[in-house]
Amino acid sequence: MKEQSFNRVVIDPEALRHNYSLMKRLAGGRPLMAMVKADAYGHGMIVAARAFAGAGCSTFGVAELREGVLLRQAGIEGEIYVTLGFPRERAEAILEHRLTPVVYDIDTVRLLAALASAAGREVAVHLKVDTGMGRLGLLPEEVDPFLAAINGLPGARVAGLMSHFPEADVAGSASTLHAIATFSEVCRQAKSRISGVCHIANSGAVLNFPASHADMVRSGIALYGYHPAGRCPGGPASELRPAMAVRTEVVQVKTLPAGSGVSYGHTYRTDGPTRLAVLPMGYEDGFSRDFSNRAAVLVGGRRAPVRGRVCMNMCMVDVTAIDEVSVGDEVVILGSQGGETISAEDLAEWMNTISYEVLCLLGNNNQRDVSEEMR
């Protein structure tokens, strides 16, 4: 029997399916690669992939080889892209599990080609092009010589080109417009050598730059219910539904007199009699120490501010203004209770980061439950 934790992450597969269908529609019906890397941004990679598959998805993106293998072992079909690369000593796993590697150096292609050729097979690869991200990938002027070097290499076939935007979440950004033009020209020239798909659009580009949609799009954060820019500016993105809720419960209620220090360093002192609820949620659970004296949670449908420093396994919230708070009462860290909501964007602002990090921290550090309905 699985032991229950105080802290629970509840995932709503219907929200995931809804978001996939919405982004696919906004991409004009083009093929959409569902990014499920980082354990699906904390939502659970296998749960998310199955939900997206249920909405018609047949193309998935991961960062690491081990993620692609886990998806195959869980019975996920379709094409699975490994976008970060892989340890060369594990290259055979690419063939064994029918994964599509994203490549950016010639030796990797030669290694895969040799393995595939020896097995009487062919491996399809996608080339990563750096059109301004300054991260992985060939520079645009390196693409044609690269293709020439591997043209006709037995056992390997270039099945596509991909790139990535640094600022597609910013509507009208000059860097994005430049990258679109650069990538379009690279693809135009490459398609005289290859027959494959070109893809560069991420969630922000699907929402903001229709000219970038090319042959296929990729979506990550939007599939999980959040706008890549943070607060949703409206429009079709307002239809996105957050798929994660995080809940805990009160383990003690106590009243401190005026002038009492709270938690390590006494960074908060009560200015009058103060009723505190102690929660079994700390930075070990992904509830960042940056939330100290800044964040709030929901208790009884009302916001209760965090008082004092967040500890490794606990934090304290002020429930002085909330009636009848008792041990065992549900507390919402992320999600809705009554008429109030705390979103990943709220949490991100309190810890000076982005919703992506909040979802990964909370989702990957707590017990996950899957529910067809957010309770």
C-alpha atoms as a printed R data frame, in Angstrom:
    type eleno elety resid chain resno       x      y       z
1   ATOM     1    CA   MET     A     1   0.000  0.000   0.000
2   ATOM     2    CA   LYS     A     2   1.363  3.403  -1.000
3   ATOM     3    CA   GLU     A     3   1.849  5.700   1.972
4   ATOM     4    CA   GLN     A     4   0.048  9.013   1.648
5   ATOM     5    CA   SER     A     5   1.914 12.304   2.023
6   ATOM     6    CA   PHE     A     6   0.536 15.480   3.535
7   ATOM     7    CA   ASN     A     7   1.375 17.212   0.250
8   ATOM     8    CA   ARG     A     8  -0.345 16.275  -3.011
9   ATOM     9    CA   VAL     A     9  -0.044 17.367  -6.608
10  ATOM    10    CA   VAL     A    10  -3.298 16.787  -8.494
11  ATOM    11    CA   ILE     A    11  -3.106 16.589 -12.287
12  ATOM    12    CA   ASP     A    12  -6.141 17.079 -14.521
13  ATOM    13    CA   PRO     A    13  -5.747 15.106 -17.794
14  ATOM    14    CA   GLU     A    14  -8.814 16.786 -19.289
15  ATOM    15    CA   ALA     A    15  -7.088 20.162 -18.985
16  ATOM    16    CA   LEU     A    16  -4.046 18.729 -20.755
17  ATOM    17    CA   ARG     A    17  -6.204 17.401 -23.601
18  ATOM    18    CA   HIS     A    18  -8.033 20.727 -23.857
19  ATOM    19    CA   ASN     A    19  -4.787 22.685 -24.063
20  ATOM    20    CA   TYR     A    20  -3.382 20.380 -26.721
21  ATOM    21    CA   SER     A    21  -6.492 20.768 -28.870
22  ATOM    22    CA   LEU     A    22  -6.424 24.549 -28.428
23  ATOM    23    CA   MET     A    23  -2.759 24.884 -29.450
24  ATOM    24    CA   LYS     A    24  -3.256 22.543 -32.398
25  ATOM    25    CA   ARG     A    25  -6.138 24.720 -33.574
26  ATOM    26    CA   LEU     A    26  -4.073 27.901 -33.172
27  ATOM    27    CA   ALA     A    27  -1.320 26.272 -35.231
28  ATOM    28    CA   GLY     A    28  -3.745 25.845 -38.091
29  ATOM    29    CA   GLY     A    29  -3.979 22.096 -37.652
30  ATOM    30    CA   ARG     A    30  -0.275 21.497 -38.279
31  ATOM    31    CA   PRO     A    31   1.430 18.585 -36.561
32  ATOM    32    CA   LEU     A    32   2.231 19.562 -32.963
33  ATOM    33    CA   MET     A    33   5.106 18.152 -30.943
34  ATOM    34    CA   ALA     A    34   4.108 17.959 -27.277
35  ATOM    35    CA   MET     A    35   7.119 18.755 -25.120
36  ATOM    36    CA   VAL     A    36   7.082 16.376 -22.146
37  ATOM    37    CA   LYS     A    37  10.665 16.900 -20.986
38  ATOM    38    CA   ALA     A    38  11.460 17.584 -17.316
39  ATOM    39    CA   ASP     A    39   8.779 15.056 -16.359
40  ATOM    40    CA   ALA     A    40   6.268 17.103 -18.358
41  ATOM    41    CA   TYR     A    41   7.135 20.318 -16.513
42  ATOM    42    CA   GLY     A    42   6.398 18.547 -13.238
43  ATOM    43    CA   HIS     A    43   3.072 17.080 -14.367
44  ATOM    44    CA   GLY     A    44   4.333 13.528 -14.910
45  ATOM    45    CA   MET     A    45   5.761 12.632 -18.313
46  ATOM    46    CA   ILE     A    46   3.860  9.406 -18.866
47  ATOM    47    CA   VAL     A    47   0.552 10.773 -17.577
48  ATOM    48    CA   ALA     A    48   0.905 13.837 -19.800
49  ATOM    49    CA   ALA     A    49   1.973 11.899 -22.898
50  ATOM    50    CA   ARG     A    50  -1.015  9.578 -22.534
51  ATOM    51    CA   ALA     A    51  -3.339 12.548 -22.137
52  ATOM    52    CA   PHE     A    52  -1.941 14.238 -25.241
53  ATOM    53    CA   ALA     A    53  -2.099 10.977 -27.180
54  ATOM    54    CA   GLY     A    54  -5.760 10.775 -26.188
55  ATOM    55    CA   ALA     A    55  -6.259 14.150 -27.862
56  ATOM    56    CA   GLY     A    56  -4.609 12.936 -31.054
57  ATOM    57    CA   CYS     A    57  -0.932 13.700 -30.450
58  ATOM    58    CA   SER     A    58   1.593 11.417 -32.133
59  ATOM    59    CA   THR     A    59   4.794 13.471 -31.754
60  ATOM    60    CA   PHE     A    60   6.571 14.046 -28.436
61  ATOM    61    CA   GLY     A    61   9.680 15.920 -27.403
62  ATOM    62    CA   VAL     A    62  12.029 15.107 -24.537
63  ATOM    63    CA   ALA     A    63  15.433 16.444 -23.579
64  ATOM    64    CA   GLU     A    64  17.323 13.303 -22.611
65  ATOM    65    CA   LEU     A    65  17.656  9.788 -23.949
66  ATOM    66    CA   ARG     A    66  16.443  8.211 -20.696
67  ATOM    67    CA   GLU     A    67  13.158 10.123 -21.018
68  ATOM    68    CA   GLY     A    68  12.544  8.762 -24.493
69  ATOM    69    CA   VAL     A    69  13.291  5.229 -23.309
70  ATOM    70    CA   LEU     A    70  10.859  5.601 -20.399
71  ATOM    71    CA   LEU     A    71   8.115  6.755 -22.762
72  ATOM    72    CA   ARG     A    72   8.645  3.745 -25.018
73  ATOM    73    CA   GLN     A    73   8.680  1.395 -22.041
74  ATOM    74    CA   ALA     A    74   5.361  2.906 -20.955
75  ATOM    75    CA   GLY     A    75   3.850  2.053 -24.334
76  ATOM    76    CA   ILE     A    76   3.892  5.514 -25.910
77  ATOM    77    CA   GLU     A    77   3.849  5.200 -29.697
78  ATOM    78    CA   GLY     A    78   4.477  7.802 -32.365
79  ATOM    79    CA   GLU     A    79   7.663  9.791 -32.895
80  ATOM    80    CA   ILE     A    80   9.770 10.781 -29.893
81  ATOM    81    CA   TYR     A    81  12.425 13.438 -30.392
82  ATOM    82    CA   VAL     A    82  15.509 13.523 -28.132
83  ATOM    83    CA   THR     A    83  16.479 17.185 -28.313
84  ATOM    84    CA   LEU     A    84  19.516 17.505 -26.010
85  ATOM    85    CA   GLY     A    85  21.708 14.778 -27.431
86  ATOM    86    CA   PHE     A    86  22.800 11.554 -25.768
87  ATOM    87    CA   PRO     A    87  25.900  9.829 -24.328
88  ATOM    88    CA   ARG     A    88  27.717  8.208 -27.227
89  ATOM    89    CA   GLU     A    89  28.080  4.929 -25.386
90  ATOM    90    CA   ARG     A    90  24.270  4.736 -25.352
91  ATOM    91    CA   ALA     A    91  23.785  5.437 -29.059
92  ATOM    92    CA   GLU     A    92  22.368  1.964 -29.701
93  ATOM    93    CA   ALA     A    93  19.362  2.863 -27.529
94  ATOM    94    CA   ILE     A    94  18.312  5.402 -30.177
95  ATOM    95    CA   LEU     A    95  17.830  2.538 -32.621
96  ATOM    96    CA   GLU     A    96  16.504  0.048 -30.112
97  ATOM    97    CA   HIS     A    97  13.709  2.341 -28.960
98  ATOM    98    CA   ARG     A    98  12.983  3.978 -32.324
99  ATOM    99    CA   LEU     A    99  13.830  7.494 -31.150
100 ATOM   100    CA   THR     A   100  14.500 10.520 -33.350
101 ATOM   101    CA   PRO     A   101  17.760 12.228 -32.353
102 ATOM   102    CA   VAL     A   102  18.364 15.933 -32.742
103 ATOM   103    CA   VAL     A   103  21.995 16.336 -33.835
104 ATOM   104    CA   TYR     A   104  24.454 19.178 -34.108
105 ATOM   105    CA   ASP     A   105  27.831 17.532 -34.756
106 ATOM   106    CA   ILE     A   106  29.089 15.335 -37.566
107 ATOM   107    CA   ASP     A   107  30.620 12.597 -35.405
108 ATOM   108    CA   THR     A   108  27.273 11.821 -33.792
109 ATOM   109    CA   VAL     A   109  25.658 11.335 -37.199
110 ATOM   110    CA   ARG     A   110  28.503  9.096 -38.351
111 ATOM   111    CA   LEU     A   111  28.221  6.974 -35.197
112 ATOM   112    CA   LEU     A   112  24.467  6.548 -35.614
113 ATOM   113    CA   ALA     A   113  24.861  5.819 -39.325
114 ATOM   114    CA   ALA     A   114  27.432  3.101 -38.664
115 ATOM   115    CA   LEU     A   115  25.243  1.432 -36.050
116 ATOM   116    CA   ALA     A   116  22.157  1.622 -38.235
117 ATOM   117    CA   SER     A   117  23.956  0.398 -41.336
118 ATOM   118    CA   ALA     A   118  25.410 -2.583 -39.437
119 ATOM   119    CA   ALA     A   119  21.878 -3.492 -38.372
120 ATOM   120    CA   GLY     A   120  20.499 -3.108 -41.871
121 ATOM   121    CA   ARG     A   121  18.495 -0.072 -40.793
122 ATOM   122    CA   GLU     A   122  18.355  3.668 -41.310
123 ATOM   123    CA   VAL     A   123  18.151  6.336 -38.617
124 ATOM   124    CA   ALA     A   124  16.339  9.621 -39.256
125 ATOM   125    CA   VAL     A   125  17.938 12.664 -37.639
126 ATOM   126    CA   HIS     A   126  16.953 16.309 -37.273
127 ATOM   127    CA   LEU     A   127  19.605 19.019 -37.449
128 ATOM   128    CA   LYS     A   128  19.567 21.744 -34.794
129 ATOM   129    CA   VAL     A   129  20.243 25.221 -36.185
130 ATOM   130    CA   ASP     A   130  21.174 28.184 -33.994
131 ATOM   131    CA   THR     A   131  19.300 31.178 -35.430
132 ATOM   132    CA   GLY     A   132  20.014 33.502 -32.514
133 ATOM   133    CA   MET     A   133  19.457 31.525 -29.318
134 ATOM   134    CA   GLY     A   134  23.191 31.178 -28.716
135 ATOM   135    CA   ARG     A   135  22.729 27.667 -27.412
136 ATOM   136    CA   LEU     A   136  22.909 24.264 -29.139
137 ATOM   137    CA   GLY     A   137  23.041 24.048 -32.894
138 ATOM   138    CA   LEU     A   138  24.874 24.712 -36.119
139 ATOM   139    CA   LEU     A   139  25.217 28.314 -37.224
140 ATOM   140    CA   PRO     A   140  23.261 28.981 -40.426
141 ATOM   141    CA   GLU     A   141  26.390 29.098 -42.590
142 ATOM   142    CA   GLU     A   142  27.441 25.673 -41.269
143 ATOM   143    CA   VAL     A   143  24.298 23.864 -42.374
144 ATOM   144    CA   ASP     A   144  25.074 23.419 -46.069
145 ATOM   145    CA   PRO     A   145  28.617 22.036 -45.506
146 ATOM   146    CA   PHE     A   146  27.208 19.727 -42.824
147 ATOM   147    CA   LEU     A   147  24.576 18.361 -45.189
148 ATOM   148    CA   ALA     A   148  27.181 17.937 -47.918
149 ATOM   149    CA   ALA     A   149  29.417 15.982 -45.525
150 ATOM   150    CA   ILE     A   150  26.737 13.469 -44.634
151 ATOM   151    CA   ASN     A   151  24.924 13.355 -47.961
152 ATOM   152    CA   GLY     A   152  24.575  9.753 -49.009
153 ATOM   153    CA   LEU     A   153  25.982  8.416 -45.733
154 ATOM   154    CA   PRO     A   154  24.676  4.823 -45.478
155 ATOM   155    CA   GLY     A   155  22.398  4.279 -42.518
156 ATOM   156    CA   ALA     A   156  21.435  7.925 -41.868
157 ATOM   157    CA   ARG     A   157  18.875 10.286 -43.304
158 ATOM   158    CA   VAL     A   158  18.259 13.947 -42.475
159 ATOM   159    CA   ALA     A   159  14.534 14.125 -41.829
160 ATOM   160    CA   GLY     A   160  14.287 17.732 -40.781
161 ATOM   161    CA   LEU     A   161  15.719 20.958 -39.440
162 ATOM   162    CA   MET     A   162  14.776 22.671 -36.207
163 ATOM   163    CA   SER     A   163  15.631 25.819 -34.314
164 ATOM   164    CA   HIS     A   164  14.449 27.723 -31.240
165 ATOM   165    CA   PHE     A   165  13.473 31.278 -30.330
166 ATOM   166    CA   PRO     A   166  14.842 33.290 -27.399
167 ATOM   167    CA   GLU     A   167  12.013 35.857 -27.312
168 ATOM   168    CA   ALA     A   168   8.915 34.466 -29.026
169 ATOM   169    CA   ASP     A   169   6.887 35.170 -25.879
170 ATOM   170    CA   VAL     A   170   7.288 38.883 -26.684
171 ATOM   171    CA   ALA     A   171   4.871 39.833 -29.459
172 ATOM   172    CA   GLY     A   172   6.655 41.614 -32.313
173 ATOM   173    CA   SER     A   173  10.161 40.981 -30.940
174 ATOM   174    CA   ALA     A   174  12.865 41.865 -33.459
175 ATOM   175    CA   SER     A   175  14.979 38.807 -32.608
176 ATOM   176    CA   THR     A   176  12.052 36.532 -33.426
177 ATOM   177    CA   LEU     A   177  11.375 38.183 -36.767
178 ATOM   178    CA   HIS     A   178  15.068 37.897 -37.617
179 ATOM   179    CA   ALA     A   179  15.149 34.223 -36.611
180 ATOM   180    CA   ILE     A   180  12.068 33.472 -38.723
181 ATOM   181    CA   ALA     A   181  13.709 35.015 -41.787
182 ATOM   182    CA   THR     A   182  17.020 33.275 -41.131
183 ATOM   183    CA   PHE     A   183  15.460 29.869 -40.541
184 ATOM   184    CA   SER     A   184  13.189 30.182 -43.560
185 ATOM   185    CA   GLU     A   185  16.197 30.814 -45.788
186 ATOM   186    CA   VAL     A   186  18.165 27.925 -44.263
187 ATOM   187    CA   CYS     A   187  15.226 25.601 -44.863
188 ATOM   188    CA   ARG     A   188  14.734 26.867 -48.414
189 ATOM   189    CA   GLN     A   189  18.335 26.044 -49.271
190 ATOM   190    CA   ALA     A   190  18.378 22.741 -47.355
191 ATOM   191    CA   LYS     A   191  15.291 21.360 -49.019
192 ATOM   192    CA   SER     A   192  17.248 20.952 -52.230
193 ATOM   193    CA   ARG     A   193  19.278 18.320 -50.327
194 ATOM   194    CA   ILE     A   194  16.700 16.785 -47.976
195 ATOM   195    CA   SER     A   195  13.032 15.918 -47.889
196 ATOM   196    CA   GLY     A   196  11.926 16.606 -44.356
197 ATOM   197    CA   VAL     A   197  10.099 18.963 -42.034
198 ATOM   198    CA   CYS     A   198  11.238 22.301 -40.678
199 ATOM   199    CA   HIS     A   199  10.081 23.418 -37.236
200 ATOM   200    CA   ILE     A   200  10.941 26.364 -35.007
201 ATOM   201    CA   ALA     A   201   7.704 27.571 -33.372
202 ATOM   202    CA   ASN     A   202   7.377 27.104 -29.612
203 ATOM   203    CA   SER     A   203   4.360 28.053 -27.457
204 ATOM   204    CA   GLY     A   204   5.094 31.758 -27.735
205 ATOM   205    CA   ALA     A   205   5.503 31.591 -31.491
206 ATOM   206    CA   VAL     A   206   2.304 29.588 -31.939
207 ATOM   207    CA   LEU     A   207   0.490 32.367 -30.075
208 ATOM   208    CA   ASN     A   208   2.342 35.411 -31.429
209 ATOM   209    CA   PHE     A   209   3.992 34.608 -34.783
210 ATOM   210    CA   PRO     A   210   1.861 32.677 -37.295
211 ATOM   211    CA   ALA     A   211   4.580 33.134 -39.936
212 ATOM   212    CA   SER     A   212   6.831 30.838 -37.894
213 ATOM   213    CA   HIS     A   213   4.560 27.786 -37.919
214 ATOM   214    CA   ALA     A   214   6.367 26.123 -40.844
215 ATOM   215    CA   ASP     A   215   5.775 22.359 -41.235
216 ATOM   216    CA   MET     A   216   5.291 21.550 -37.545
217 ATOM   217    CA   VAL     A   217   5.107 23.395 -34.224
218 ATOM   218    CA   ARG     A   218   6.257 22.518 -30.719
219 ATOM   219    CA   SER     A   219   4.488 23.440 -27.516
220 ATOM   220    CA   GLY     A   220   5.543 23.139 -23.911
221 ATOM   221    CA   ILE     A   221   4.317 25.526 -21.211
222 ATOM   222    CA   ALA     A   222   1.023 26.309 -22.960
223 ATOM   223    CA   LEU     A   223   0.073 22.628 -22.896
224 ATOM   224    CA   TYR     A   224   0.175 22.847 -19.118
225 ATOM   225    CA   GLY     A   225  -2.080 25.879 -19.002
226 ATOM   226    CA   TYR     A   226   0.211 28.893 -18.834
227 ATOM   227    CA   HIS     A   227   1.246 31.672 -21.191
228 ATOM   228    CA   PRO     A   228   5.012 31.754 -21.849
229 ATOM   229    CA   ALA     A   229   5.147 35.495 -21.098
230 ATOM   230    CA   GLY     A   230   3.631 35.089 -17.643
231 ATOM   231    CA   ARG     A   231   0.345 36.882 -17.094
232 ATOM   232    CA   CYS     A   232  -1.886 36.037 -20.028
233 ATOM   233    CA   PRO     A   233  -2.430 39.115 -22.220
234 ATOM   234    CA   GLY     A   234  -5.839 37.858 -23.336
235 ATOM   235    CA   GLY     A   235  -6.914 36.555 -26.705
236 ATOM   236    CA   PRO     A   236  -7.091 32.833 -27.465
237 ATOM   237    CA   ALA     A   237  -4.481 32.072 -24.788
238 ATOM   238    CA   SER     A   238  -7.046 33.017 -22.149
239 ATOM   239    CA   GLU     A   239  -8.688 29.661 -22.947
240 ATOM   240    CA   LEU     A   240  -5.708 27.751 -21.533
241 ATOM   241    CA   ARG     A   241  -6.504 25.715 -18.423
242 ATOM   242    CA   PRO     A   242  -3.900 25.085 -15.696
243 ATOM   243    CA   ALA     A   243  -3.593 21.331 -15.214
244 ATOM   244    CA   MET     A   244  -1.866 21.234 -11.821
245 ATOM   245    CA   ALA     A   245  -3.098 21.896  -8.309
246 ATOM   246    CA   VAL     A   246  -0.989 21.500  -5.155
247 ATOM   247    CA   ARG     A   247  -2.538 20.914  -1.743
248 ATOM   248    CA   THR     A   248  -1.401 20.262   1.794
249 ATOM   249    CA   GLU     A   249  -3.061 20.453   5.216
250 ATOM   250    CA   VAL     A   250  -2.734 22.180   8.572
251 ATOM   251    CA   VAL     A   251  -0.725 20.191  11.145
252 ATOM   252    CA   GLN     A   252  -0.942 22.673  14.044
253 ATOM   253    CA   VAL     A   253  -2.715 25.921  14.933
254 ATOM   254    CA   LYS     A   254  -1.208 28.130  17.618
255 ATOM   255    CA   THR     A   255  -1.523 31.712  18.880
256 ATOM   256    CA   LEU     A   256   1.600 33.741  19.577
257 ATOM   257    CA   PRO     A   257   1.640 36.940  21.648
258 ATOM   258    CA   ALA     A   258   2.729 40.313  20.276
259 ATOM   259    CA   GLY     A   259   6.456 40.610  19.696
260 ATOM   260    CA   SER     A   260   7.041 36.909  19.048
261 ATOM   261    CA   GLY     A   261   9.612 35.888  16.458
262 ATOM   262    CA   VAL     A   262   8.630 33.354  13.805
263 ATOM   263    CA   SER     A   263  10.978 30.752  12.275
264 ATOM   264    CA   TYR     A   264  14.725 30.913  11.660
265 ATOM   265    CA   GLY     A   265  16.341 34.286  12.143
266 ATOM   266    CA   HIS     A   266  13.106 35.806  13.458
267 ATOM   267    CA   THR     A   267  12.707 37.696  10.177
268 ATOM   268    CA   TYR     A   268   9.063 38.231  11.126
269 ATOM   269    CA   ARG     A   269   7.781 39.405  14.511
270 ATOM   270    CA   THR     A   270   4.126 39.536  15.413
271 ATOM   271    CA   ASP     A   271   2.682 43.003  15.948
272 ATOM   272    CA   GLY     A   272  -0.229 41.667  17.995
273 ATOM   273    CA   PRO     A   273  -1.706 38.339  19.089
274 ATOM   274    CA   THR     A   274  -1.290 36.194  15.966
275 ATOM   275    CA   ARG     A   275  -2.805 32.846  15.086
276 ATOM   276    CA   LEU     A   276  -0.486 30.744  12.934
277 ATOM   277    CA   ALA     A   277  -1.130 27.552  11.007
278 ATOM   278    CA   VAL     A   278   1.897 25.301  10.625
279 ATOM   279    CA   LEU     A   279   2.059 23.541   7.243
280 ATOM   280    CA   PRO     A   280   4.183 20.485   6.326
281 ATOM   281    CA   MET     A   281   5.444 22.201   3.182
282 ATOM   282    CA   GLY     A   282   8.991 23.503   2.808
283 ATOM   283    CA   TYR     A   283  11.777 23.934   0.328
284 ATOM   284    CA   GLU     A   284  12.380 20.170   0.224
285 ATOM   285    CA   ASP     A   285   8.883 20.026  -1.274
286 ATOM   286    CA   GLY     A   286   9.612 22.707  -3.857
287 ATOM   287    CA   PHE     A   287   8.075 25.517  -1.771
288 ATOM   288    CA   SER     A   288  11.023 27.854  -2.191
289 ATOM   289    CA   ARG     A   289  12.762 29.689   0.642
290 ATOM   290    CA   ASP     A   290  12.206 32.765  -1.538
291 ATOM   291    CA   PHE     A   291   8.556 32.590  -0.446
292 ATOM   292    CA   SER     A   292   9.556 33.619   3.068
293 ATOM   293    CA   ASN     A   293   7.441 36.613   4.170
294 ATOM   294    CA   ARG     A   294   6.250 37.057   0.570
295 ATOM   295    CA   ALA     A   295   3.915 34.290  -0.576
296 ATOM   296    CA   ALA     A   296   0.404 33.342   0.468
297 ATOM   297    CA   VAL     A   297  -1.653 30.153   0.498
298 ATOM   298    CA   LEU     A   298  -5.388 29.525   0.542
299 ATOM   299    CA   VAL     A   299  -7.078 28.464   3.768
300 ATOM   300    CA   GLY     A   300 -10.848 28.452   4.012
301 ATOM   301    CA   GLY     A   301 -11.062 30.146   0.629
302 ATOM   302    CA   ARG     A   302  -8.969 33.129   1.771
303 ATOM   303    CA   ARG     A   303  -5.353 34.147   1.347
304 ATOM   304    CA   ALA     A   304  -3.120 33.496   4.334
305 ATOM   305    CA   PRO     A   305   0.340 35.142   4.149
306 ATOM   306    CA   VAL     A   306   3.532 33.216   4.859
307 ATOM   307    CA   ARG     A   307   5.202 34.456   8.048
308 ATOM   308    CA   GLY     A   308   8.892 33.983   8.716
309 ATOM   309    CA   ARG     A   309  11.371 31.907   6.789
310 ATOM   310    CA   VAL     A   310  10.269 28.823   4.917
311 ATOM   311    CA   CYS     A   311  11.983 25.794   6.481
312 ATOM   312    CA   MET     A   312  13.103 22.549   4.878
313 ATOM   313    CA   ASN     A   313   9.868 20.720   5.734
314 ATOM   314    CA   MET     A   314   7.551 23.388   7.154
315 ATOM   315    CA   CYS     A   315   6.264 26.912   6.847
316 ATOM   316    CA   MET     A   316   3.917 29.083   8.881
317 ATOM   317    CA   VAL     A   317   0.985 31.133   7.612
318 ATOM   318    CA   ASP     A   318  -1.074 33.807   9.354
319 ATOM   319    CA   VAL     A   319  -4.717 32.744   9.810
320 ATOM   320    CA   THR     A   320  -5.624 35.397  12.382
321 ATOM   321    CA   ALA     A   321  -8.314 36.825  10.100
322 ATOM   322    CA   ILE     A   322  -9.687 33.411   9.055
323 ATOM   323    CA   ASP     A   323 -12.280 31.840  11.329
324 ATOM   324    CA   GLU     A   324 -12.338 28.218  12.498
325 ATOM   325    CA   VAL     A   325  -9.037 26.937  11.121
326 ATOM   326    CA   SER     A   326  -8.309 23.465  12.473
327 ATOM   327    CA   VAL     A   327  -5.727 20.704  12.189
328 ATOM   328    CA   GLY     A   328  -6.385 18.676   9.033
329 ATOM   329    CA   ASP     A   329  -7.956 21.554   7.085
330 ATOM   330    CA   GLU     A   330  -7.069 21.593   3.400
331 ATOM   331    CA   VAL     A   331  -4.590 24.232   2.284
332 ATOM   332    CA   VAL     A   332  -4.106 25.154  -1.371
333 ATOM   333    CA   ILE     A   333  -0.578 26.062  -2.443
334 ATOM   334    CA   LEU     A   334  -1.410 26.220  -6.169
335 ATOM   335    CA   GLY     A   335  -4.939 26.257  -7.513
336 ATOM   336    CA   SER     A   336  -8.364 27.403  -6.367
337 ATOM   337    CA   GLN     A   337 -10.353 27.246  -3.164
338 ATOM   338    CA   GLY     A   338 -13.654 29.027  -2.698
339 ATOM   339    CA   GLY     A   339 -13.568 32.116  -4.894
340 ATOM   340    CA   GLU     A   340  -9.787 32.596  -4.655
341 ATOM   341    CA   THR     A   341  -6.991 31.315  -6.868
342 ATOM   342    CA   ILE     A   342  -3.217 31.184  -6.551
343 ATOM   343    CA   SER     A   343  -1.611 30.616  -9.939
344 ATOM   344    CA   ALA     A   344   1.884 29.565 -10.935
345 ATOM   345    CA   GLU     A   345   2.361 33.150 -12.076
346 ATOM   346    CA   ASP     A   346   1.569 34.399  -8.551
347 ATOM   347    CA   LEU     A   347   4.133 32.012  -7.104
348 ATOM   348    CA   ALA     A   348   6.657 32.932  -9.802
349 ATOM   349    CA   GLU     A   349   6.366 36.631  -8.989
350 ATOM   350    CA   TRP     A   350   6.898 35.951  -5.290
351 ATOM   351    CA   MET     A   351  10.125 34.052  -5.992
352 ATOM   352    CA   ASN     A   352  11.255 36.233  -8.928
353 ATOM   353    CA   THR     A   353  11.190 33.477 -11.528
354 ATOM   354    CA   ILE     A   354   8.869 32.006 -14.175
355 ATOM   355    CA   SER     A   355   5.935 29.620 -14.061
356 ATOM   356    CA   TYR     A   356   8.033 26.868 -15.679
357 ATOM   357    CA   GLU     A   357  10.315 26.645 -12.632
358 ATOM   358    CA   VAL     A   358   7.420 26.763 -10.171
359 ATOM   359    CA   LEU     A   359   5.655 23.845 -11.876
360 ATOM   360    CA   CYS     A   360   8.828 21.765 -12.031
361 ATOM   361    CA   LEU     A   361   9.683 22.431  -8.379
362 ATOM   362    CA   LEU     A   362   6.274 21.627  -6.983
363 ATOM   363    CA   GLY     A   363   5.426 18.823  -9.396
364 ATOM   364    CA   ASN     A   364   8.685 16.937  -9.100
365 ATOM   365    CA   ASN     A   365   8.996 17.166  -5.305
366 ATOM   366    CA   ASN     A   366   5.601 15.939  -4.147
367 ATOM   367    CA   GLN     A   367   3.311 12.944  -4.474
368 ATOM   368    CA   ARG     A   368   1.314 13.182  -7.688
369 ATOM   369    CA   ASP     A   369  -2.292 12.101  -8.059
370 ATOM   370    CA   VAL     A   370  -4.171 12.010 -11.333
371 ATOM   371    CA   SER     A   371  -7.763 13.131 -11.387
372 ATOM   372    CA   GLU     A   372 -10.160 13.671 -14.240
373 ATOM   373    CA   GLU     A   373 -11.548 16.610 -12.342
374 ATOM   374    CA   MET     A   374  -9.838 19.218 -10.196
375 ATOM   375    CA   ARG     A   375 -11.446 18.832  -6.827
